């Protein structure tokens, strides 16, 4: 199901038959976490009010707007700029560090 959803979103391509499977349609250094999240989640939640107000913006802020807005923007920026390659590299560094400590 996950692979099929990513395939429908044109992140993966499926190859049938012997030796088939799924491959990335573009290099992992060009696929962001945002690309993946958009397949499974409603990304509009990253623009919504922290406490659920229907109308919350710079002109009509909720009590948390000025605190939450920069946090929300940083999260979106992180997801939109972090690639699968960066994610794998970070995991490999962590694993390498753990092995050095033992």
N, CA, C and O of each residue as an XYZ file, in Angstrom:
408
protein
N       0.810     -1.191      0.000
C       0.000      0.000      0.000
C       0.860      1.265      0.000
O       0.578      2.200     -0.750
N       1.898      1.308      0.826
C       2.777      2.478      0.879
C       3.484      2.658     -0.449
O       3.521      3.762     -0.993
N       4.049      1.571     -0.977
C       4.763      1.658     -2.245
C       3.823      2.055     -3.381
O       4.203      2.819     -4.268
N       2.606      1.540     -3.351
C       1.647      1.879     -4.397
C       1.252      3.350     -4.322
O       1.100      4.002     -5.354
N       1.083      3.877     -3.112
C       0.751      5.295     -2.957
C       1.898      6.166     -3.469
O       1.665      7.173     -4.138
N       3.119      5.783     -3.158
C       4.281      6.542     -3.645
C       4.420      6.408     -5.156
O       4.885      7.333     -5.823
N       4.028      5.281     -5.687
C       4.053      5.084     -7.130
C       3.000      5.959     -7.809
O       3.277      6.583     -8.832
N       1.797      6.005     -7.244
C       0.740      6.863     -7.795
C       1.133      8.336     -7.746
O       0.716      9.125     -8.594
N       1.944      8.706     -6.743
C       2.403     10.091     -6.598
C       3.630     10.375     -7.463
O       4.180     11.476     -7.435
N       4.047      9.384     -8.221
C       5.181      9.499     -9.143
C       6.514      9.726     -8.431
O       7.428     10.343     -8.978
N       6.608      9.220     -7.208
C       7.883      9.230     -6.486
C       8.626      7.939     -6.782
O       9.850      7.926     -6.915
N       7.870      6.855     -6.884
C       8.429      5.557     -7.234
C       7.865      5.104     -8.571
O       6.800      5.545     -9.001
N       8.603      4.217     -9.211
C       8.110      3.534    -10.408
C       8.131      2.050    -10.104
O       9.066      1.558     -9.470
N       7.112      1.332    -10.548
C       7.075     -0.108    -10.312
C       7.492     -0.835    -11.579
O       7.156     -0.430    -12.692
N       8.234     -1.918    -11.382
C       8.662     -2.764    -12.486
C       8.173     -4.169    -12.200
O       8.499     -4.757    -11.169
N       7.391     -4.697    -13.119
C       6.816     -6.026    -12.922
C       7.748     -7.101    -13.452
O       8.659     -6.840    -14.237
N       7.491     -8.303    -13.002
C       8.226     -9.450    -13.524
C       9.436     -9.818    -12.692
O       9.694     -9.238    -11.637
N      10.164    -10.790    -13.187
C      11.353    -11.285    -12.505
C      12.358    -10.148    -12.330
O      12.706     -9.467    -13.295
N      12.809     -9.952    -11.132
C      13.746     -8.862    -10.850
C      13.063     -7.519    -10.724
O      13.729     -6.491    -10.601
N      11.748     -7.515    -10.751
C      10.994     -6.271    -10.651
C      10.963     -5.748     -9.228
O      11.580     -6.312     -8.325
N      10.256     -4.694     -9.054
C      10.130     -4.059     -7.744
C       9.855     -2.582     -7.934
O       9.245     -2.172     -8.921
N      10.302     -1.801     -6.992
C      10.093     -0.363     -7.039
C      11.435      0.348     -7.092
O      12.398     -0.074     -6.451
N      11.493      1.425     -7.858
C      12.686      2.268     -7.948
C      12.245      3.725     -7.875
O      11.108      4.062     -8.203
N      13.160      4.576     -7.440
C      12.864      6.007     -7.415
C      12.777      6.544     -8.843
O      13.547      6.138     -9.712
N      11.844      7.449     -9.078
C      11.727      8.076    -10.396
C      12.787      9.157    -10.591
O      13.168      9.473    -11.718
N      13.257      9.720     -9.477
C      14.335     10.699     -9.550
C      15.301     10.408     -8.418
O      14.953      9.666     -7.500
N      16.488     10.961     -8.452
C      17.482     10.655     -7.415
C      16.987     11.028     -6.013
O      16.280     12.021     -5.848
N      17.359     10.232     -5.006
C      16.904     10.518     -3.640
C      17.349     11.881     -3.121
O      16.727     12.425     -2.209
N      18.412     12.435     -3.688
C      18.834     13.773     -3.252
C      17.906     14.864     -3.791
O      18.048     16.034     -3.435
N      16.965     14.483     -4.641
C      15.974     15.433     -5.153
C      14.581     15.204     -4.561
O      13.652     15.952     -4.863
N      14.433     14.187     -3.730
C      13.143     13.879     -3.104
C      13.187     14.361     -1.663
O      14.031     13.930     -0.878
N      12.278     15.253     -1.324
C      12.260     15.798      0.029
C      11.267     15.051      0.920
O      10.398     14.321      0.443
N      11.423     15.255      2.211
C      10.461     14.683      3.158
C       9.071     15.249      2.887
O       8.070     14.557      3.070
N       9.009     16.495      2.455
C       7.725     17.131      2.116
C       7.043     16.377      0.977
O       5.828     16.183      0.993
N       7.832     15.954     -0.011
C       7.267     15.179     -1.127
C       6.583     13.918     -0.613
O       5.511     13.546     -1.091
N       7.201     13.271      0.352
C       6.659     12.027      0.916
C       5.431     12.321      1.784
O       4.404     11.652      1.666
N       5.546     13.312      2.640
C       4.450     13.645      3.554
C       3.187     14.013      2.786
O       2.084     13.647      3.192
N       3.343     14.742      1.672
C       2.175     15.148      0.879
C       1.370     13.956      0.379
O       0.172     14.079      0.126
N       2.013     12.815      0.235
C       1.321     11.624     -0.254
C       0.369     11.077      0.807
O      -0.698     10.559      0.478
N       0.748     11.191      2.070
C       0.016     10.509      3.138
C      -0.756     11.439      4.078
O      -1.678     10.996      4.762
N      -0.392     12.700      4.116
C      -1.025     13.622      5.051
C      -1.568     14.851      4.335
O      -1.158     15.180      3.222
N      -2.489     15.510      4.998
C      -3.014     16.786      4.524
C      -2.027     17.863      4.965
O      -1.983     18.219      6.143
N      -1.238     18.383      4.030
C      -0.203     19.350      4.388
C      -0.772     20.710      4.768
O      -0.043     21.567      5.266
N      -2.061     20.915      4.540
C      -2.673     22.172      4.964
C      -2.618     22.328      6.482
O      -2.708     23.442      6.997
N      -2.473     21.225      7.189
C      -2.382     21.287      8.646
C      -1.162     22.120      9.074
O      -1.142     22.680     10.170
N      -0.158     22.196      8.210
C       1.037     22.972      8.526
C       0.810     24.470      8.363
O       1.710     25.265      8.637
N      -0.371     24.860      7.922
C      -0.727     26.272      7.795
C      -1.882     26.661      8.712
O      -2.301     27.818      8.732
N      -2.389     25.707      9.460
C      -3.560     25.968     10.288
C      -3.194     26.587     11.626
O      -2.045     26.551     12.067
N      -4.192     27.145     12.242
C      -4.060     27.772     13.557
C      -3.684     26.728     14.607
O      -4.158     25.593     14.566
N      -2.839     27.122     15.533
C      -2.379     26.218     16.592
C      -3.514     25.744     17.489
O      -3.466     24.634     18.019
N      -4.531     26.576     17.660
C      -5.641     26.191     18.542
C      -6.942     25.958     17.781
O      -8.005     25.798     18.380
N      -6.842     25.941     16.446
C      -7.988     25.563     15.640
C      -8.935     26.670     15.237
O     -10.031     26.392     14.751
N      -8.541     27.922     15.426
C      -9.423     29.002     14.995
C      -9.588     28.957     13.485
O      -8.633     28.713     12.748
N     -10.819     29.195     13.037
C     -11.118     29.221     11.606
C     -10.361     30.361     10.922
O      -9.797     30.189      9.841
N     -10.361     31.503     11.560
C      -9.684     32.676     10.996
C      -8.555     33.080     11.939
O      -8.787     33.632     13.014
N      -7.347     32.794     11.518
C      -6.166     33.146     12.301
C      -5.068     33.503     11.309
O      -4.607     32.656     10.544
N      -4.660     34.755     11.332
C      -3.578     35.206     10.462
C      -2.904     36.403     11.122
O      -3.227     36.759     12.255
N      -1.975     37.015     10.416
C      -1.244     38.132     11.003
C      -2.158     39.300     11.374
O      -1.879     40.036     12.320
N      -3.248     39.468     10.627
C      -4.189     40.560     10.912
C      -5.196     40.209     12.004
O      -5.708     41.095     12.687
N      -5.478     38.918     12.168
C      -6.448     38.437     13.158
C      -5.833     37.246     13.902
O      -6.291     36.115     13.734
N      -4.801     37.485     14.721
C      -4.084     36.370     15.350
C      -4.811     35.788     16.561
O      -5.475     36.494     17.320
N      -4.658     34.474     16.709
C      -5.107     33.817     17.939
C      -4.068     34.117     19.022
O      -3.023     34.692     18.717
N      -4.325     33.746     20.263
C      -3.371     34.032     21.338
C      -1.990     33.385     21.140
O      -1.007     33.877     21.693
N      -1.896     32.300     20.370
C      -0.615     31.627     20.167
C       0.026     31.936     18.813
O       1.129     31.466     18.533
N      -0.644     32.710     17.983
C      -0.209     32.923     16.599
C       1.249     33.375     16.492
O       2.029     32.783     15.745
N       1.608     34.396     17.219
C       2.958     34.959     17.081
C       4.046     34.024     17.608
O       5.204     34.139     17.207
N       3.694     33.122     18.481
C       4.645     32.127     18.976
C       4.703     30.923     18.054
O       5.781     30.400     17.770
N       3.544     30.486     17.588
C       3.466     29.253     16.793
C       3.865     29.451     15.343
O       4.439     28.540     14.747
N       3.590     30.587     14.758
C       3.865     30.805     13.341
C       5.326     30.537     12.977
O       5.570     29.802     12.021
N       6.314     31.097     13.694
C       7.706     30.816     13.313
C       8.089     29.345     13.504
O       8.924     28.827     12.762
N       7.496     28.676     14.475
C       7.764     27.247     14.682
C       7.219     26.456     13.505
O       7.905     25.600     12.947
N       5.990     26.746     13.137
C       5.346     26.080     12.005
C       6.145     26.298     10.723
O       6.330     25.367      9.938
N       6.615     27.516     10.512
C       7.388     27.817      9.309
C       8.722     27.065      9.294
O       9.159     26.611      8.236
N       9.366     26.929     10.439
C      10.627     26.180     10.526
C      10.404     24.698     10.241
O      11.214     24.065      9.564
N       9.321     24.150     10.751
C       9.006     22.740     10.486
C       8.785     22.529      8.998
O       9.329     21.589      8.418
N       7.994     23.390      8.376
C       7.752     23.277      6.931
C       9.056     23.411      6.150
O       9.310     22.646      5.221
N       9.878     24.384      6.529
C      11.160     24.592      5.846
C      12.041     23.348      5.966
O      12.658     22.926      4.988
N      12.099     22.769      7.152
C      12.887     21.554      7.363
C      12.393     20.430      6.454
O      13.191     19.772      5.787
N      11.091     20.212      6.427
C      10.526     19.141      5.610
C      10.712     19.395      4.116
O      10.938     18.458      3.350
N      10.619     20.644      3.705
C      10.741     20.976      2.293
C      12.186     20.968      1.801
O      12.425     20.841      0.600
N      13.147     21.101      2.708
C      14.554     21.155      2.306
C      15.322     19.867      2.599
O      16.383     19.644      2.016
N      14.818     19.031      3.474
C      15.529     17.807      3.837
C      15.201     16.714      2.841
O      14.036     16.386      2.620
N      16.254     16.149      2.236
C      16.068     15.119      1.221
C      16.218     13.722      1.816
O      16.697     13.555      2.938
N      15.802     12.738      1.051
C      15.979     11.349      1.489
C      17.461     11.034      1.684
O      17.829     10.319      2.616
N      18.306     11.564      0.810
C      19.745     11.342      0.949
C      20.245     11.900      2.275
O      21.016     11.236      2.968
N      19.824     13.096      2.635
C      20.242     13.686      3.907
C      19.744     12.861      5.088
O      20.453     12.711      6.084
N      18.548     12.334      4.985
C      17.986     11.508      6.046
C      18.810     10.239      6.232
O      19.133      9.863      7.359
N      19.148      9.584      5.131
C      19.959      8.359      5.192
C      21.346      8.671      5.743
O      21.855      7.931      6.585
N      21.958      9.746      5.285
C      23.292     10.122      5.771
C      23.272     10.385      7.276
O      24.197      9.988      7.984
N      22.236     11.043      7.763
C      22.122     11.309      9.201
C      21.978     10.004      9.977
O      22.579      9.844     11.040
N      21.188      9.075      9.455
C      21.014      7.777     10.119
C      22.326      7.005     10.125
O      22.659      6.362     11.120
N      23.070      7.061      9.035
C      24.359      6.367      8.962
C      25.360      6.970      9.940
O      26.108      6.237     10.586
N      25.383      8.295     10.057
C      26.282      8.946     11.027
C      25.926      8.526     12.449
O      26.808      8.247     13.262
N      24.648      8.483     12.737
C      24.210      8.083     14.079
C      24.625      6.649     14.371
O      25.129      6.353     15.454
N      24.416      5.765     13.412
C      24.780      4.356     13.582
C      26.288      4.194     13.749
O      26.743      3.401     14.573
N      27.055      4.941     12.971
C      28.507      4.897     13.062
C      28.972      5.400     14.432
O      29.887      4.834     15.030
N      28.343      6.448     14.913
C      28.682      6.997     16.226
C      28.373      5.993     17.331
O      29.159      5.822     18.263
N      27.211      5.325     17.219
C      26.836      4.311     18.220
C      27.849      3.169     18.246
O      28.185      2.665     19.318
N      28.335      2.761     17.084
C      29.309      1.661     17.010
C      30.637      2.084     17.613
O      31.313      1.265     18.237
N      31.026      3.335     17.444
C      32.271      3.831     18.015
C      32.226      3.871     19.538
O      33.254      3.707     20.196
N      31.056      4.084     20.091
C      30.889      4.183     21.543
C      30.919      2.813     22.223
O      31.114      2.728     23.436
N      30.726      1.735     21.443
C      30.683      0.404     22.062
C      31.983     -0.329     21.876
O      32.122     -1.464     22.334
